[in-house]
Protein backbone atom coordinates (compact mmCIF):
# COMPACT_ATOMS: atom_id res chain seq x y z
CA UNK A 1 0.00 0.00 0.00
CA UNK A 2 2.69 2.50 1.08
CA UNK A 3 4.97 1.39 -1.76
CA UNK A 4 2.24 2.10 -4.32
CA UNK A 5 1.60 5.56 -2.80
CA UNK A 6 5.30 6.45 -3.00
CA UNK A 7 5.46 5.14 -6.56
CA UNK A 8 2.49 7.28 -7.52
CA UNK A 9 4.00 10.40 -5.93
CA UNK A 10 7.31 9.95 -7.70
CA UNK A 11 5.46 9.33 -10.96
CA UNK A 12 3.54 12.59 -10.55
CA UNK A 13 6.77 14.50 -9.91
CA UNK A 14 8.41 12.98 -12.97
CA UNK A 15 5.39 13.64 -15.17
CA UNK A 16 5.10 17.19 -13.91
CA UNK A 17 8.80 17.79 -14.46
CA UNK A 18 8.70 16.20 -17.87
CA UNK A 19 5.69 18.24 -18.97
CA UNK A 20 7.30 21.42 -17.71
CA UNK A 21 10.51 20.61 -19.51
CA UNK A 22 8.57 19.73 -22.67
CA UNK A 23 6.66 23.00 -22.52
CA UNK A 24 9.87 24.89 -22.00
CA UNK A 25 11.51 23.07 -24.92
CA UNK A 26 8.58 23.65 -27.29
CA UNK A 27 8.01 27.31 -26.52
CA UNK A 28 11.24 28.73 -25.18
CA UNK A 29 10.53 32.06 -26.79
CA UNK A 30 7.18 32.44 -25.01
CA UNK A 31 8.55 32.23 -21.45
CA UNK A 32 10.13 35.29 -20.01
CA UNK A 33 12.79 35.15 -17.36
CA UNK A 34 10.22 35.80 -14.66
CA UNK A 35 7.95 33.06 -16.01
CA UNK A 36 10.82 30.59 -16.09
CA UNK A 37 11.63 31.52 -12.52
CA UNK A 38 7.98 30.93 -11.57
CA UNK A 39 8.05 27.49 -13.16
CA UNK A 40 11.24 26.59 -11.29
CA UNK A 41 9.77 27.88 -8.02
CA UNK A 42 6.56 25.91 -8.62
CA UNK A 43 8.52 22.75 -9.33
CA UNK A 44 10.59 23.34 -6.18
CA UNK A 45 7.42 23.76 -4.07
CA UNK A 46 5.94 20.58 -5.51
CA UNK A 47 9.16 18.67 -4.79
CA UNK A 48 9.28 19.93 -1.21
CA UNK A 49 5.64 18.88 -0.72
CA UNK A 50 6.41 15.40 -2.01
CA UNK A 51 9.42 15.12 0.30
CA UNK A 52 7.31 16.19 3.27
CA UNK A 53 4.73 13.53 2.43
CA UNK A 54 7.49 10.92 2.14
CA UNK A 55 8.92 11.99 5.52
CA UNK A 56 5.49 11.62 7.13
CA UNK A 57 5.02 8.14 5.64
CA UNK A 58 8.46 6.99 6.75
CA UNK A 59 7.90 8.41 10.25
CA UNK A 60 4.54 6.69 10.48
CA UNK A 61 6.06 3.43 9.27
CA UNK A 62 8.89 3.46 11.82
CA UNK A 63 6.56 4.40 14.66
CA UNK A 64 4.47 1.28 14.15
CA UNK A 65 5.55 -1.85 16.06
CA UNK A 66 6.95 -4.63 13.91
CA UNK A 67 4.44 -7.24 12.96
CA UNK A 68 5.04 -10.14 15.29
CA UNK A 69 2.76 -12.90 16.40
CA UNK A 70 2.20 -12.66 20.11
CA UNK A 71 2.93 -15.82 22.03
CA UNK A 72 -0.39 -17.37 22.90
CA UNK A 73 -0.83 -18.22 26.55
CA UNK A 74 -1.50 -21.92 27.04
CA UNK A 75 -3.72 -22.92 29.94
CA UNK A 76 -4.80 -26.29 31.28
CA UNK A 77 -7.87 -27.19 33.33
CA UNK A 78 -6.98 -29.56 36.15
CA UNK A 79 -8.76 -32.92 35.95
CA UNK A 80 -9.48 -35.57 38.53
CA UNK A 81 -6.35 -37.60 39.28
CA UNK A 82 -3.96 -34.97 37.92
CA UNK A 83 -0.72 -33.97 39.59
CA UNK A 84 1.96 -31.53 38.48
CA UNK A 85 4.30 -34.27 37.26
CA UNK A 86 1.60 -35.72 35.01
CA UNK A 87 0.70 -32.32 33.59
CA UNK A 88 4.37 -31.40 33.15
CA UNK A 89 5.03 -34.57 31.13
CA UNK A 90 2.12 -33.70 28.82
CA UNK A 91 3.58 -30.27 28.03
CA UNK A 92 7.27 -31.34 28.05
CA UNK A 93 8.20 -29.23 31.07
CA UNK A 94 8.83 -29.89 34.76
CA UNK A 95 6.53 -29.78 37.75
CA UNK A 96 8.85 -27.20 39.33
CA UNK A 97 8.35 -24.78 36.40
CA UNK A 98 4.58 -25.26 36.66
CA UNK A 99 4.75 -24.48 40.37
CA UNK A 100 6.97 -21.43 39.83
CA UNK A 101 4.69 -20.09 37.07
CA UNK A 102 1.40 -20.59 38.87
CA UNK A 103 1.91 -18.52 42.00
CA UNK A 104 -1.67 -19.19 43.11
CA UNK A 105 -0.54 -22.70 44.09
CA UNK A 106 0.52 -22.78 47.71
CA UNK A 107 1.43 -26.46 47.66
CA UNK A 108 2.45 -28.39 44.51
CA UNK A 109 0.68 -31.46 45.89
CA UNK A 110 -2.70 -29.75 46.29
CA UNK A 111 -4.57 -29.18 43.04
CA UNK A 112 -8.18 -28.08 42.69
CA UNK A 113 -10.12 -29.92 40.00
CA UNK A 114 -11.36 -27.45 37.39
CA UNK A 115 -8.83 -24.76 38.26
CA UNK A 116 -6.63 -23.53 35.42
CA UNK A 117 -2.87 -23.71 35.27
CA UNK A 118 -0.80 -21.51 32.97
CA UNK A 119 1.81 -23.51 31.07
CA UNK A 120 5.12 -21.61 30.98
CA UNK A 121 6.86 -21.11 27.64
CA UNK A 122 9.99 -23.21 27.14
CA UNK A 123 12.29 -20.16 27.11
CA UNK A 124 10.40 -18.21 29.78
CA UNK A 125 12.46 -17.09 32.76
CA UNK A 126 10.68 -17.86 36.00
CA UNK A 127 11.28 -16.70 39.55
CA UNK A 128 11.94 -19.70 41.76
CA UNK A 129 9.62 -20.14 44.69
CA UNK A 130 10.35 -21.88 47.96
CA UNK A 131 8.70 -25.27 48.14
CA UNK A 132 6.59 -25.96 51.23
CA UNK A 133 8.26 -28.16 53.82
CA UNK A 134 7.29 -31.80 53.59
CA UNK A 135 6.59 -33.10 57.08
CA UNK A 136 7.77 -36.69 57.26
CA UNK A 137 8.06 -39.10 60.13
CA UNK A 138 9.97 -42.37 60.40
CA UNK A 139 7.96 -45.54 59.89
CA UNK A 140 9.12 -48.75 61.60
CA UNK A 141 9.40 -51.51 59.01
CA UNK A 142 9.51 -55.06 60.28
CA UNK A 143 12.35 -57.30 59.10
CA UNK A 144 13.24 -60.89 59.86
CA UNK A 145 15.61 -59.85 62.65
CA UNK A 146 14.36 -56.59 64.09
CA UNK A 147 12.28 -53.48 63.58
CA UNK A 148 14.27 -50.75 61.83
CA UNK A 149 13.58 -47.38 60.33
CA UNK A 150 13.63 -48.13 56.60
CA UNK A 151 11.93 -44.98 55.28
CA UNK A 152 10.89 -41.48 56.23
CA UNK A 153 7.19 -41.19 55.56
CA UNK A 154 3.88 -40.43 57.23
CA UNK A 155 2.79 -43.02 59.78
CA UNK A 156 0.57 -46.08 59.36
CA UNK A 157 -1.63 -46.61 56.36
CA UNK A 158 -2.68 -49.50 54.16
CA UNK A 159 -2.21 -53.16 54.91
CA UNK A 160 0.93 -55.02 55.88
CA UNK A 161 -0.48 -58.50 55.35
CA UNK A 162 2.05 -60.32 53.17
CA UNK A 163 2.92 -59.65 49.55
CA UNK A 164 0.18 -60.43 47.07
CA UNK A 165 2.04 -59.30 43.96
CA UNK A 166 3.71 -61.56 41.42
CA UNK A 167 7.24 -62.42 42.52
CA UNK A 168 10.11 -60.91 40.57
CA UNK A 169 8.17 -57.91 39.24
CA UNK A 170 8.57 -54.25 40.18
CA UNK A 171 5.35 -54.25 42.22
CA UNK A 172 6.52 -57.26 44.26
CA UNK A 173 9.86 -55.61 44.96
CA UNK A 174 8.32 -52.29 46.06
CA UNK A 175 5.77 -54.10 48.24
CA UNK A 176 8.69 -55.81 49.98
CA UNK A 177 10.27 -52.38 50.52
CA UNK A 178 6.95 -50.92 51.66
CA UNK A 179 4.95 -53.71 53.35
CA UNK A 180 2.63 -51.06 54.79
CA UNK A 181 1.06 -50.57 51.35
CA UNK A 182 -2.05 -52.57 50.43
CA UNK A 183 -2.09 -55.53 48.03
CA UNK A 184 -4.91 -54.11 45.90
CA UNK A 185 -3.09 -51.41 43.95
CA UNK A 186 -3.13 -53.54 40.80
CA UNK A 187 -0.60 -53.21 37.99
CA UNK A 188 2.10 -50.59 38.37
CA UNK A 189 0.24 -48.15 36.07
CA UNK A 190 -2.65 -47.86 38.56
CA UNK A 191 -0.72 -47.60 41.81
CA UNK A 192 -0.89 -43.84 42.33
CA UNK A 193 -4.53 -43.46 41.27
CA UNK A 194 -5.70 -46.40 43.38
CA UNK A 195 -3.63 -45.26 46.34
CA UNK A 196 -5.18 -41.78 46.12
CA UNK A 197 -8.66 -43.29 45.84
CA UNK A 198 -8.05 -45.11 49.12
CA UNK A 199 -6.94 -41.95 50.87
CA UNK A 200 -3.20 -42.60 50.76
CA UNK A 201 -1.12 -39.43 50.34
CA UNK A 202 0.21 -38.92 46.82
CA UNK A 203 1.89 -36.04 45.02
CA UNK A 204 4.71 -34.81 42.84
CA UNK A 205 7.27 -33.93 45.52
CA UNK A 206 9.91 -36.65 46.01
CA UNK A 207 10.64 -38.04 49.48
CA UNK A 208 12.96 -40.69 50.79
CA UNK A 209 11.05 -43.95 51.13
CA UNK A 210 8.30 -42.90 48.73
CA UNK A 211 7.10 -45.09 45.88
CA UNK A 212 7.64 -43.54 42.47
CA UNK A 213 5.42 -44.44 39.53
CA UNK A 214 6.04 -43.71 35.85
CA UNK A 215 3.89 -45.51 33.30
CA UNK A 216 3.65 -49.21 34.10
CA UNK A 217 6.63 -49.26 36.46
CA UNK A 218 7.11 -48.51 40.16
CA UNK A 219 10.32 -47.82 42.05
CA UNK A 220 11.48 -47.15 45.59
CA UNK A 221 13.12 -43.79 46.40
CA UNK A 222 16.41 -44.35 48.18
CA UNK A 223 17.50 -40.71 48.29
CA UNK A 224 16.48 -37.24 47.14
CA UNK A 225 19.41 -35.31 45.72
CA UNK A 226 20.16 -31.58 45.75
CA UNK A 227 20.39 -31.42 41.95
CA UNK A 228 16.72 -32.27 41.44
CA UNK A 229 17.25 -36.00 40.95
CA UNK A 230 16.31 -39.07 42.95
CA UNK A 231 18.23 -42.28 43.42
CA UNK A 232 15.87 -45.21 43.12
CA UNK A 233 16.03 -48.96 43.48
CA UNK A 234 13.81 -51.19 41.37
CA UNK A 235 13.22 -54.66 40.05
CA UNK A 236 12.46 -56.02 36.58
CA UNK A 237 13.85 -52.98 34.78
CA UNK A 238 16.37 -55.34 33.19
CA UNK A 239 14.71 -58.66 33.95
CA UNK A 240 12.75 -60.70 36.48
CA UNK A 241 14.33 -60.69 39.93
CA UNK A 242 17.03 -58.30 38.67
CA UNK A 243 17.38 -55.38 41.08
CA UNK A 244 18.99 -52.19 39.76
CA UNK A 245 19.77 -48.74 41.13
CA UNK A 246 19.51 -45.60 39.00
CA UNK A 247 19.56 -41.82 39.43
CA UNK A 248 16.82 -40.03 37.50
CA UNK A 249 15.10 -36.61 37.43
CA UNK A 250 12.63 -36.37 40.31
CA UNK A 251 10.02 -35.01 37.89
CA UNK A 252 9.88 -38.37 36.12
CA UNK A 253 7.62 -39.82 38.80
CA UNK A 254 4.39 -39.39 40.67
CA UNK A 255 4.70 -40.47 44.29
CA UNK A 256 2.92 -42.43 46.98
CA UNK A 257 4.04 -41.45 50.49
Long-range contacts (C-beta under 8 A, 24 or more apart in sequence): 2-57, 2-61, 5-57, 6-54, 6-57, 9-50, 9-53, 9-54, 10-50, 12-50, 13-46, 13-47, 13-50, 16-43, 16-46, 17-43, 71-121, 73-118, 74-118, 74-119, 75-116, 75-117, 75-118, 75-119, 76-116, 76-117, 76-119, 77-114, 77-115, 77-116, 78-111, 78-112, 78-113, 78-114, 78-115, 78-116, 78-117, 79-113, 80-113, 81-193, 81-196, 82-111, 82-113, 83-109, 83-111, 83-192, 83-202, 83-203, 83-204, 83-254, 84-108, 84-111, 84-204, 85-204, 85-251, 85-252, 85-253, 85-254, 86-204, 86-254, 87-117, 88-204, 88-251, 89-251, 91-119, 92-122, 93-119, 93-120, 93-122, 94-249, 94-251, 95-204, 95-251, 96-128, 96-228, 96-251, 97-126, 99-129, 99-131, 100-126, 100-127, 100-128, 100-129, 101-126, 103-129, 106-132, 107-132, 108-132, 108-203, 108-204, 108-205, 109-201, 109-202, 109-203, 109-204, 109-205, 131-205, 134-205, 134-207, 136-207, 136-208, 136-209, 136-257, 139-180, 139-209, 141-178, 141-179, 141-180, 142-179, 150-177, 150-209, 151-177, 151-178, 151-208, 151-209, 151-210, 152-207, 152-208, 152-209, 153-207, 153-209, 153-210, 153-257, 154-201, 154-257, 156-180, 157-181, 157-199, 157-200, 157-201, 158-182, 158-198, 158-200, 159-183, 167-241, 168-235, 168-236, 168-240, 168-241, 169-235, 169-236, 169-240, 170-217, 170-218, 170-219, 170-234, 170-235, 170-236, 170-237, 171-218, 172-235, 173-220, 173-233, 173-234, 173-235, 173-236, 173-243, 174-211, 174-218, 174-219, 174-220, 174-234, 174-235, 177-220, 177-233, 178-209, 178-211, 178-220, 181-211, 181-256, 187-216, 188-213, 188-215, 188-216, 188-217, 188-218, 189-213, 189-215, 189-216, 191-218, 191-256, 192-254, 192-255, 192-256, 195-256, 200-256, 200-257, 201-256, 201-257, 202-254, 202-255, 202-256, 202-257, 203-254, 203-255, 203-257, 204-251, 204-254, 204-255, 205-255, 206-230, 206-250, 206-253, 206-255, 207-255, 207-257, 210-255, 210-256, 210-257, 211-255, 211-256, 212-252, 212-253, 212-254, 212-255, 213-253, 213-254, 213-255, 213-256, 214-252, 214-253, 214-254, 219-253, 221-255, 224-250
